[in-house]
Amino acid sequence: MKNFLLSAILLLTMLNTSFSQSPRQYYHISNGWTDINISGKIAGKFTWQLENQHRREDMQGDYNAATTTGNPYNNLNQHVFRPWVHYQFNPNVRFSLMPLGWIGSNRFAEGAPSAFFSEIRVSPQVMLTQNLGRVRIDHRLRYEFRWFGKNQAVNDKSFIYGGDFSTTTYKERFRYQIKVTVPINHAKMDDKTLYAQTYNELFINTGEQVGNTNLLDQNRVLIGLGYKFNKFLAVEAGYMQQTIFKFNNSAKNNVDVNNILQLNLAVSNFEQLFKK
C-alpha cells in the first residue's frame, strides 16, 4: 500500500506538471457547490448512498469580468444526482456501483445560459483505505460510462429533469482521487469530532475517439474542515480549485479555473433515525 501511495503521488505530480508547462489562457470563475449525501445499510456488507449536488457559478458565459456579479450562486451550472450501492469487501477495500446517475448542465453564451442538456452515467468504483496512526488515506478509482443528450431550451430546473436522449454522444472517463482525513480534537472519528481533509482528483478521458490534446479532462484540489456531530450527521466546508482543460477555442489553449466554495451535509445510518 505504501508503494501504491508513492506511485499515485508521483503520477499526479508528473501529469499536472506536464500539462501546465505550455502557454495557456486561464479564465477564473467563482462557483458555489452544495451537496446533500444520505446513506444507510441494506444487509450484511451492502450499503446504499444517494448524492444530490447543486452546482452554481457566477460566469455569464463570455469570460468577461464586466458581466459577472460577484455572486458565485448566480447561475445554475450543474445538477448532479448519483445513487450508489456499496459492498465492503473488508475494512480496507470497498466496491461500488452507480447503476444510473443523472447530470443536468447549462451551456453559456453571450452573457447568459443558452441551452440545457442532460447526461446519463454508469460508474463502477473501488475505494482502497489505509490508516497511518490517526491519518486516514483513501484512494478512489472510478470509471465512467457517459451518454450525453441533445441541447434543449433553458428553463427553471427542479430536482431531476429527464432530458432528450433521442440522439446521444457517448464518452468514457477514468478518475483517480487521493484523499487525506485527519481528526483534530480526537484521536479517532468519534462523536463531536472536528477534522481536516484534503484531496486531489485527476480526470482522464479514455476511449478510441480521444486525441492526445484532450486526454487530460480536469483536475480538482480541495482543502477543508468538517465536523462530525454523531453517527448520523456531519457537515463540511472547503475551498476547491477545479481546473478544466477545455482546449476548444481557436488556439486550443483555453482553461477554466473554477474557484469553488463547497458545502456538504452528510446523513449516515439513515434507517436508524426512525428507530425508537
VENNOR-V711380 format. One record per pair of residues at least 12 apart in sequence whose C-alpha atoms are under 8 Angstrom apart, sorted by the first residue. I is the first residue (numbers start at 1). J is the second residue. Records with the same first field share a line. If there is no record, write none. Layout:
I->J + J
This chain:
1->130
8->178
12->202
23->253
24->253 + 254 + 255
25->253 + 254 + 255
26->254 + 255 + 256 + 257
27->63 + 254 + 255 + 256 + 257
28->256 + 257 + 258 + 259
29->57 + 58 + 59 + 256 + 257 + 258 + 259
30->57 + 58 + 59 + 70 + 71 + 72 + 258 + 259 + 260
31->55 + 56 + 57 + 58 + 72 + 73 + 258 + 259 + 260 + 261
32->55 + 56 + 57 + 72 + 73 + 260 + 261 + 262
33->53 + 54 + 55 + 56 + 260 + 261 + 262 + 263
34->53 + 54 + 55 + 262 + 263 + 264
35->51 + 52 + 53 + 54 + 262 + 263 + 264 + 265
36->51 + 52 + 53 + 264 + 265 + 266 + 267
37->49 + 50 + 51 + 52 + 264 + 265 + 266 + 267
38->50 + 51 + 266 + 267 + 268 + 270
39->267 + 268 + 269 + 270
40->268 + 269 + 270 + 271
41->269 + 270 + 271
45->87 + 88 + 89
46->85 + 86 + 87 + 88
47->85 + 86 + 87
48->83 + 84 + 85 + 86
49->83 + 84 + 85 + 86
50->81 + 82 + 83 + 84
51->80 + 81 + 82 + 83
52->79 + 80 + 81 + 82
53->79 + 80 + 81
54->76 + 78 + 79 + 80
55->73 + 76 + 77 + 78 + 79 + 80
56->72 + 73 + 74 + 75 + 76 + 77 + 78
57->71 + 72 + 73 + 74 + 75 + 76 + 77
58->70 + 71 + 72 + 73 + 74 + 75
59->74 + 75 + 111
60->75 + 108 + 109 + 110 + 111 + 112 + 113
61->107 + 108 + 109 + 110 + 111 + 112 + 113
62->108 + 109 + 110 + 111
67->111
75->113
76->105 + 106
77->105 + 106 + 107
78->103 + 104 + 105 + 106
79->103 + 104 + 105 + 159
80->101 + 102 + 103 + 104
81->101 + 102 + 103 + 160
82->98 + 100 + 101 + 102
83->98 + 99 + 100 + 101
84->96 + 97 + 98 + 99
85->97 + 98
91->129
92->127 + 128 + 129 + 130
93->126 + 127 + 128 + 129
94->126 + 127 + 128
95->124 + 125 + 126 + 127
96->124 + 125 + 126
97->122 + 123 + 124 + 125
98->121 + 122 + 123 + 124
99->121 + 122 + 123
100->120 + 121 + 122 + 123
101->120 + 121 + 122
102->118 + 119 + 120 + 121 + 160
103->118 + 119 + 120 + 121
104->116 + 117 + 118 + 119 + 161
105->117 + 118
106->154
113->154
114->153 + 154
115->151 + 152 + 153 + 154
116->151 + 152 + 153 + 154
117->148 + 149 + 150 + 151 + 152 + 163 + 164
118->148 + 149 + 150 + 161 + 162 + 163 + 164
119->146 + 147 + 148 + 149 + 163
120->146 + 147 + 148
121->144 + 145 + 146 + 147
122->144 + 145 + 146
123->142 + 143 + 144 + 145
124->142 + 143 + 144
125->140 + 141 + 142 + 143
126->140 + 141 + 142
127->139 + 140 + 141
128->140
134->182 + 183 + 187 + 188
135->180 + 181 + 182 + 183
136->180 + 181 + 182
137->178 + 179 + 180 + 181
138->177 + 178 + 179 + 180
139->176 + 177 + 178 + 179
140->175 + 176 + 177 + 178
141->174 + 175 + 176 + 177
142->174 + 175 + 176
143->172 + 173 + 174 + 175
144->172 + 173 + 174
145->170 + 171 + 172 + 173
146->170 + 171 + 172
147->168 + 169 + 170 + 171
148->165 + 168 + 169 + 170
149->163 + 164 + 165 + 166 + 167 + 168 + 169
150->163 + 164 + 165 + 166 + 167 + 168
151->164
152->164
171->205 + 206 + 207
172->205 + 206 + 207
173->203 + 204 + 205 + 206 + 207
174->203 + 204 + 205 + 206
175->201 + 202 + 203 + 204
176->201 + 202 + 203
177->199 + 200 + 201 + 202
178->199 + 200 + 201
179->197 + 198 + 199 + 200
180->197 + 198 + 199
181->195 + 196 + 197 + 198
182->195 + 196 + 197
183->195 + 196
184->196
189->228
190->228 + 230
191->228 + 229 + 230 + 231
192->227 + 228 + 229 + 230
193->227 + 228 + 229
194->225 + 226 + 227 + 228
195->225 + 226 + 227 + 228
196->223 + 224 + 225 + 226
197->222 + 223 + 224 + 225 + 226
198->221 + 222 + 223 + 224
199->220 + 221 + 222 + 223
200->219 + 220 + 221 + 222
201->219 + 220 + 221
202->218 + 219 + 220
203->216 + 217 + 218 + 219
204->216 + 217 + 218
205->217
213->247
214->245 + 246 + 247
216->245
217->244 + 245 + 246
218->242 + 243 + 244 + 245
219->242 + 243 + 244
220->240 + 241 + 242 + 243
221->240 + 241 + 242
222->238 + 239 + 240 + 241
223->238 + 239 + 240
224->236 + 237 + 238 + 239
225->237 + 238
231->268 + 269
232->266 + 267 + 268 + 269 + 270 + 273
233->265 + 266 + 267 + 268
234->265 + 266 + 267
235->263 + 264 + 265 + 266
236->262 + 263 + 264 + 265
237->261 + 262 + 263 + 264
238->261 + 262 + 263
239->259 + 260 + 261 + 262
240->258 + 259 + 260 + 261 + 262
241->257 + 258 + 259 + 260
242->256 + 257 + 258 + 259 + 260
243->255 + 256 + 257 + 258
244->256 + 257
